[in-house]
Amino acid sequence: MNNLRLKALLGAGCFSLALAGSVIHPAHAGGLERGGYDIDLLFDPAPFATEAEATYVMPDRKYKNATGPGGFNFLGSTADGAEGYWVPRIGAKVQVVQGVDCMVDYSQPWGAHTAPGTSWNGAFSNVETDIKSNNYAGTCSYKFDVGKGQLRFIGGVFYQDISGFKESLVGFNPIGPSPIGRVDLEANGWGWRAGVAYEIPDIALRASLVYNSQVKLDNITGTLTTPLGSEPIYGSTQYMPDSLELKLQSGIAPGWLAFGSIKWVNWSVLQSVPICPTRFVPSASCFTGSPGAVTSLDLMYRDGWTVTGGIGHKFNDQWSAAGQLSWDRGTSHGYGAQTDTWTLGGGVAYTPRPNIEVRLAGAVGVLTSGHSGTLAGENGYVAGEDASYDFGNDLVTALSGGIKIKF
């Protein structure tokens, strides 16, 4: 459900390092995160720069020893727990006046796709779940000289729309197709970001701290479809998480750059999203476990932490490379399959002309083992009673490509 993203981190000054694969967001271990937030393009020293990139992530999570509600065990005990997915991003940055830079970008920060199907015992919990997002952002910064370097203040806004569906069995037919229920939901909201950075271009030093706010989703609407028909539904107000990320980089020798980051994401704001029909339930009564909630989208997350460290090297004016190791603390803690992830990544950047940069990168990681069962939540609600399963240490891989053009 989560995501893995490979991107470039640019050195500055006499290093001019273009490093592919510098920051990796491990797949299947960070709430609904896929591309996350990325404002590195804002730091490019060129008056104008644009970039586009895409990553394809291939998690190989497998469920085993699955049972359904009340120990239901008439279907299969194994299933595929994750689907491959694309993570695109495109952005453009311009120097408005001396010291003021602005960028706009499109990304897909959140998402999830699992499709274990109808033939496993946990199908009463999940046949298929698919969540998508679109994020449209504008970010500006103002920098000025302080000591040997430059201090930069950062601010911006972003708009997100979230949509998705979930299907699960609503009955069991041993001699034919079992009935399936489906929930379709959509919502949108606004967020903002603020940060500060300090740079010394001559030694490729940069330290940045950026906060991204929560996005309030108070307009969750959709449709519930069962064999009996369809009806409009809504969900109570939810929030996409806020986050805080510290990034550091510095030249450590001629042609060499070290970098690292620590990120916190407030995934614990997403526990269980109640689904209520609009025909008779007042909004104050729509909460998970209430009589009016016909179903719920259970997430039950805890906060996520990601720690990354790596090193890059510029071989000549055309070629540079980077490698890194990343650890992501899983957001699942008894319910769900998002355990800790360890990822090793690397990539190369080719600069055929001073204003064109092409990047290729890859990564391989381990999704650590665990168990999903019942977990108590808010209002006395217990998630996980409709499915229990184990999973081992599984593999995740990814490939990424991108291009930057600047003037």
C-alpha positions as CSV (number, residue, x, y, z in Angstrom):
1,M,0.0,0.0,0.0
2,N,2.7,2.3,0.3
3,N,5.1,3.4,-1.9
4,L,8.6,3.6,-3.2
5,R,10.0,6.7,-4.9
6,L,13.4,7.3,-6.5
7,K,14.5,10.8,-7.3
8,A,17.6,13.0,-7.8
9,L,19.4,15.2,-5.2
10,L,21.4,18.0,-6.7
11,G,24.7,19.1,-5.3
12,A,25.8,22.7,-6.0
13,G,28.8,25.0,-6.5
14,C,32.0,23.3,-7.6
15,F,30.5,19.8,-7.2
16,S,27.5,20.2,-9.5
17,L,26.5,16.6,-8.6
18,A,23.4,15.1,-10.2
19,L,22.6,12.1,-8.1
20,A,20.0,9.5,-9.2
21,G,18.2,7.4,-6.5
22,S,19.0,9.7,-3.6
23,V,15.8,9.3,-1.5
24,I,13.7,6.2,-1.5
25,H,10.3,5.8,0.1
26,P,9.9,2.1,0.8
27,A,7.0,0.4,-0.7
28,H,4.3,-1.2,1.4
29,A,5.4,0.4,4.6
30,G,4.1,4.0,5.1
31,G,0.4,4.3,5.4
32,L,-1.0,5.4,2.0
33,E,2.2,7.1,0.9
34,R,3.4,6.7,-2.7
35,G,5.1,9.8,-4.0
36,G,4.9,11.9,-0.9
37,Y,5.9,15.5,-1.1
38,D,8.9,16.7,-3.1
39,I,10.2,20.3,-3.4
40,D,13.8,19.6,-4.3
41,L,13.4,21.3,-7.7
42,L,12.9,24.6,-5.9
43,F,16.6,24.6,-4.9
44,D,17.9,24.3,-8.5
45,P,20.2,27.3,-9.2
46,A,19.1,27.7,-12.8
47,P,16.7,30.6,-13.6
48,F,14.3,28.1,-15.1
49,A,14.1,24.3,-14.6
50,T,11.5,21.6,-15.4
51,E,11.6,17.9,-14.7
52,A,9.4,14.8,-15.2
53,E,9.9,11.4,-13.6
54,A,8.1,8.1,-13.2
55,T,8.7,5.1,-10.9
56,Y,7.2,1.7,-11.2
57,V,7.0,-0.2,-7.9
58,M,6.7,-4.0,-7.7
59,P,5.9,-5.2,-4.1
60,D,5.6,-9.0,-3.7
61,R,3.6,-9.3,-0.5
62,K,2.0,-12.7,0.1
63,Y,-0.7,-13.6,2.6
64,K,-0.8,-17.0,4.2
65,N,-2.6,-19.0,6.9
66,A,-5.7,-16.8,6.3
67,T,-9.0,-17.4,8.1
68,G,-12.2,-15.4,7.8
69,P,-14.8,-14.3,10.4
70,G,-15.4,-16.8,13.1
71,G,-12.6,-19.0,11.8
72,F,-14.2,-19.3,8.3
73,N,-12.0,-21.6,6.3
74,F,-13.8,-22.8,3.2
75,L,-11.7,-20.8,0.7
76,G,-8.0,-20.5,0.1
77,S,-5.5,-19.7,2.9
78,T,-3.1,-17.7,0.6
79,A,-3.4,-14.6,-1.5
80,D,-1.4,-11.8,-3.2
81,G,-1.2,-8.9,-0.8
82,A,-0.1,-6.0,-3.1
83,E,-0.2,-4.9,-6.7
84,G,2.4,-3.0,-8.8
85,Y,1.9,0.7,-9.4
86,W,3.2,3.8,-11.1
87,V,4.3,7.0,-9.3
88,P,4.5,10.0,-11.7
89,R,5.6,13.5,-11.0
90,I,6.1,16.7,-13.1
91,G,7.3,20.1,-12.0
92,A,8.6,23.5,-13.1
93,K,10.6,26.1,-11.3
94,V,11.4,29.8,-12.2
95,Q,13.4,32.5,-10.6
96,V,10.9,35.3,-10.3
97,V,13.4,38.0,-9.2
98,Q,16.8,37.8,-7.6
99,G,16.4,35.7,-4.4
100,V,12.8,34.7,-5.1
101,D,12.0,31.2,-6.6
102,C,8.7,29.6,-7.3
103,M,7.6,26.2,-8.5
104,V,4.5,24.4,-9.5
105,D,4.1,20.6,-9.6
106,Y,1.7,17.7,-10.0
107,S,2.2,14.5,-8.1
108,Q,0.3,11.5,-6.6
109,P,1.4,11.5,-3.0
110,W,-1.1,8.9,-1.7
111,G,-2.4,5.6,-3.0
112,A,-3.0,1.9,-2.4
113,H,-3.9,-1.1,-4.4
114,T,-4.5,-4.6,-3.1
115,A,-6.5,-7.3,-5.0
116,P,-6.3,-10.6,-3.2
117,G,-9.5,-11.7,-4.9
118,T,-12.6,-13.7,-4.0
119,S,-10.9,-17.1,-3.5
120,W,-9.2,-16.5,-0.1
121,N,-10.7,-16.8,3.4
122,G,-10.2,-13.0,4.0
123,A,-12.5,-12.0,1.1
124,F,-15.1,-10.9,3.6
125,S,-12.5,-8.2,4.5
126,N,-11.0,-7.4,1.1
127,V,-11.5,-8.5,-2.5
128,E,-10.0,-5.4,-3.9
129,T,-9.1,-2.0,-2.6
130,D,-7.8,0.8,-4.8
131,I,-7.1,4.4,-3.6
132,K,-5.8,7.2,-5.9
133,S,-4.8,10.8,-5.4
134,N,-3.9,13.9,-7.3
135,N,-1.9,16.8,-5.8
136,Y,-1.5,20.3,-7.4
137,A,1.0,22.5,-5.6
138,G,2.6,25.9,-5.7
139,T,5.6,26.7,-3.5
140,C,7.9,29.7,-3.3
141,S,11.0,30.7,-1.4
142,Y,12.9,33.8,-0.5
143,K,16.7,33.6,0.1
144,F,19.3,36.1,1.3
145,D,22.9,36.0,2.4
146,V,23.7,35.0,6.0
147,G,27.3,34.4,6.9
148,K,29.1,32.1,4.4
149,G,25.8,30.9,2.9
150,Q,22.2,31.7,2.2
151,L,19.1,31.4,4.4
152,R,15.9,30.5,2.6
153,F,12.3,30.7,3.8
154,I,9.8,28.4,2.1
155,G,6.0,28.5,1.9
156,G,3.3,27.1,-0.3
157,V,-0.2,25.6,-0.8
158,F,-1.5,22.4,-2.4
159,Y,-4.9,21.0,-3.4
160,Q,-5.6,17.3,-3.2
161,D,-8.4,15.1,-4.5
162,I,-8.7,11.6,-3.2
163,S,-10.8,8.8,-4.7
164,G,-11.1,5.0,-4.5
165,F,-13.2,1.9,-4.0
166,K,-13.3,-1.2,-1.8
167,E,-14.9,-4.5,-2.6
168,S,-15.6,-7.4,-0.3
169,L,-17.8,-10.5,0.0
170,V,-21.2,-9.9,1.7
171,G,-22.2,-13.5,1.6
172,F,-21.0,-17.0,0.7
173,N,-22.4,-19.3,-2.0
174,P,-20.6,-22.7,-2.0
175,I,-22.1,-23.7,-5.4
176,G,-21.7,-20.4,-7.4
177,P,-20.4,-16.8,-7.3
178,S,-20.7,-15.2,-3.9
179,P,-22.3,-11.8,-3.6
180,I,-19.9,-8.8,-3.5
181,G,-20.4,-5.4,-2.0
182,R,-18.6,-2.3,-3.2
183,V,-18.0,1.2,-1.7
184,D,-16.9,4.1,-4.0
185,L,-15.7,7.3,-2.2
186,E,-14.2,10.6,-3.2
187,A,-13.1,13.8,-1.3
188,N,-10.8,16.8,-1.7
189,G,-9.2,19.5,0.4
190,W,-6.4,22.1,0.8
191,G,-3.1,22.1,2.6
192,W,-0.1,24.3,3.1
193,R,3.6,24.0,3.7
194,A,6.3,26.1,5.5
195,G,10.0,25.5,5.9
196,V,13.5,26.9,6.2
197,A,16.8,26.0,4.6
198,Y,20.4,27.0,4.9
199,E,22.8,26.5,2.0
200,I,26.5,27.0,1.3
201,P,26.8,26.4,-2.4
202,D,30.6,26.3,-2.5
203,I,30.7,23.1,-0.5
204,A,27.3,21.7,-1.7
205,L,25.9,22.0,1.8
206,R,22.2,22.2,2.4
207,A,20.1,21.7,5.5
208,S,16.3,22.0,5.2
209,L,13.3,21.5,7.5
210,V,9.9,21.5,5.9
211,Y,6.4,21.0,7.4
212,N,3.4,19.9,5.3
213,S,0.0,20.5,6.9
214,Q,-2.9,18.1,7.2
215,V,-5.5,18.1,4.5
216,K,-9.1,18.2,5.9
217,L,-11.5,16.0,4.0
218,D,-14.9,17.0,5.3
219,N,-16.8,16.2,2.1
220,I,-16.4,12.5,1.7
221,T,-19.2,11.2,-0.5
222,G,-19.8,8.1,-2.6
223,T,-22.0,5.1,-3.4
224,L,-22.6,1.8,-1.7
225,T,-23.5,-1.1,-4.1
226,T,-24.8,-4.5,-3.0
227,P,-26.8,-7.2,-4.8
228,L,-29.9,-5.3,-3.4
229,G,-29.0,-2.1,-5.3
230,S,-27.1,1.2,-4.9
231,E,-27.5,4.2,-2.6
232,P,-25.6,7.4,-1.8
233,I,-23.3,7.4,1.2
234,Y,-20.9,9.7,3.1
235,G,-18.1,9.5,5.6
236,S,-17.2,11.5,8.6
237,T,-14.5,14.2,8.4
238,Q,-11.1,12.7,8.0
239,Y,-7.6,14.1,7.6
240,M,-4.7,13.2,5.3
241,P,-1.6,13.4,7.6
242,D,0.8,16.2,8.2
243,S,4.5,15.6,8.0
244,L,7.9,17.0,9.0
245,E,11.1,16.2,7.1
246,L,14.7,17.2,7.9
247,K,17.2,16.8,5.0
248,L,20.9,17.2,5.1
249,Q,23.6,17.1,2.4
250,S,27.2,18.2,2.2
251,G,30.3,17.8,0.0
252,I,32.8,15.6,1.8
253,A,35.6,15.5,-0.8
254,P,36.2,16.7,-4.4
255,G,33.4,15.1,-6.4
256,W,31.8,13.3,-3.4
257,L,28.5,14.2,-1.6
258,A,26.9,12.6,1.5
259,F,23.2,13.0,2.2
260,G,20.5,11.9,4.6
261,S,17.0,12.6,5.8
262,I,14.6,11.9,8.7
263,K,10.9,12.1,8.1
264,W,7.8,11.8,10.4
265,V,4.3,11.3,9.0
266,N,1.3,11.6,11.3
267,W,-0.5,8.5,9.9
268,S,-2.2,7.8,13.3
269,V,-4.8,10.4,12.3
270,L,-6.3,7.7,10.0
271,Q,-7.9,4.9,12.0
272,S,-11.3,3.9,10.6
273,V,-13.4,5.7,8.1
274,P,-17.2,5.0,8.8
275,I,-19.5,4.6,5.8
276,C,-23.0,5.8,6.4
277,P,-26.1,6.1,4.1
278,T,-27.4,9.6,3.5
279,R,-31.1,8.7,3.7
280,F,-31.6,8.6,7.4
281,V,-28.4,9.1,9.4
282,P,-27.5,12.6,10.7
283,S,-23.8,13.4,10.4
284,A,-23.2,13.5,14.1
285,S,-24.2,9.8,14.3
286,C,-21.8,8.7,11.6
287,F,-18.9,7.0,13.4
288,T,-17.4,3.5,13.2
289,G,-19.4,1.1,15.2
290,S,-22.6,3.2,15.3
291,P,-25.9,1.7,14.2
292,G,-26.0,3.9,11.1
293,A,-22.5,2.8,9.8
294,V,-23.2,0.1,7.2
295,T,-19.4,-0.6,6.9
296,S,-16.0,1.1,7.4
297,L,-12.6,1.5,5.8
298,D,-10.3,0.3,8.5
299,L,-6.7,1.5,8.4
300,M,-5.7,1.7,12.1
301,Y,-2.3,3.3,11.4
302,R,0.4,4.4,13.8
303,D,2.8,7.2,12.9
304,G,5.5,6.5,10.2
305,W,9.2,7.3,10.4
306,T,11.7,7.1,7.5
307,V,15.4,7.4,7.9
308,T,17.7,7.5,4.9
309,G,21.4,7.9,4.3
310,G,23.6,7.7,1.2
311,I,26.6,8.9,-0.8
312,G,27.1,10.2,-4.3
313,H,30.0,10.6,-6.7
314,K,30.6,12.7,-9.8
315,F,32.9,10.8,-12.2
316,N,33.1,13.5,-14.9
317,D,31.0,16.2,-16.5
318,Q,28.6,13.7,-18.0
319,W,28.2,10.9,-15.4
320,S,27.4,10.8,-11.7
321,A,25.9,8.1,-9.4
322,A,24.5,7.6,-5.9
323,G,23.5,4.8,-3.6
324,Q,21.6,4.8,-0.4
325,L,20.0,2.7,2.4
326,S,16.6,3.5,3.8
327,W,14.6,2.2,6.8
328,D,10.8,2.8,7.1
329,R,9.0,2.0,10.3
330,G,5.8,0.2,9.3
331,T,2.5,1.9,10.1
332,S,0.7,-1.4,10.9
333,H,0.9,-2.6,14.5
334,G,-1.3,-5.7,14.7
335,Y,-3.7,-5.0,12.0
336,G,-2.6,-4.8,8.3
337,A,0.6,-5.8,6.5
338,Q,2.7,-2.6,6.5
339,T,5.6,-3.7,8.6
340,D,9.2,-2.3,8.6
341,T,10.9,-2.0,5.2
342,W,14.6,-2.0,4.4
343,T,15.5,-0.7,1.0
344,L,18.8,-0.4,-0.9
345,G,18.8,1.8,-4.0
346,G,21.1,3.4,-6.5
347,G,21.1,5.1,-9.8
348,V,23.0,7.1,-12.4
349,A,22.6,10.5,-14.0
350,Y,23.8,11.3,-17.5
351,T,24.3,14.9,-18.6
352,P,24.8,15.0,-22.4
353,R,24.5,18.8,-22.4
354,P,24.8,21.3,-19.6
355,N,21.1,22.0,-19.5
356,I,19.8,18.3,-19.9
357,E,20.0,15.6,-17.3
358,V,18.7,12.0,-17.7
359,R,18.3,9.7,-14.7
360,L,17.9,6.0,-14.3
361,A,17.6,4.3,-10.9
362,G,16.5,1.1,-9.2
363,A,16.0,-0.3,-5.8
364,V,15.4,-3.6,-4.0
365,G,14.0,-4.0,-0.5
366,V,12.7,-6.4,2.1
367,L,9.1,-6.1,3.5
368,T,9.5,-7.7,7.0
369,S,7.2,-10.4,8.3
370,G,4.3,-10.2,10.7
371,H,0.7,-11.0,11.5
372,S,-2.6,-9.2,11.0
373,G,-5.5,-9.9,13.4
374,T,-7.8,-7.9,15.7
375,L,-6.9,-4.5,17.0
376,A,-9.0,-2.3,19.3
377,G,-9.7,1.2,18.1
378,E,-11.9,4.2,18.9
379,N,-15.4,4.0,20.4
380,G,-14.8,0.4,21.4
381,Y,-14.6,-0.8,17.8
382,V,-12.4,-3.8,17.1
383,A,-10.9,-4.1,13.6
384,G,-9.7,-7.3,12.0
385,E,-12.5,-9.6,13.1
386,D,-13.3,-10.5,9.5
387,A,-9.8,-11.7,8.5
388,S,-6.6,-13.0,10.1
389,Y,-3.5,-13.9,8.2
390,D,0.3,-14.1,8.4
391,F,3.0,-12.9,6.0
392,G,6.8,-13.6,5.7
393,N,9.8,-11.5,4.6
394,D,8.8,-10.4,1.1
395,L,10.6,-8.7,-1.7
396,V,9.9,-5.2,-3.2
397,T,11.7,-3.8,-6.3
398,A,11.4,-0.6,-8.3
399,L,12.6,1.1,-11.4
400,S,12.7,4.8,-12.1
401,G,13.4,7.2,-14.9
402,G,13.4,10.9,-15.3
403,I,14.6,14.0,-17.2
404,K,15.4,17.5,-16.2
405,I,15.8,20.5,-18.6
406,K,17.0,23.9,-17.4
407,F,17.9,27.2,-18.8
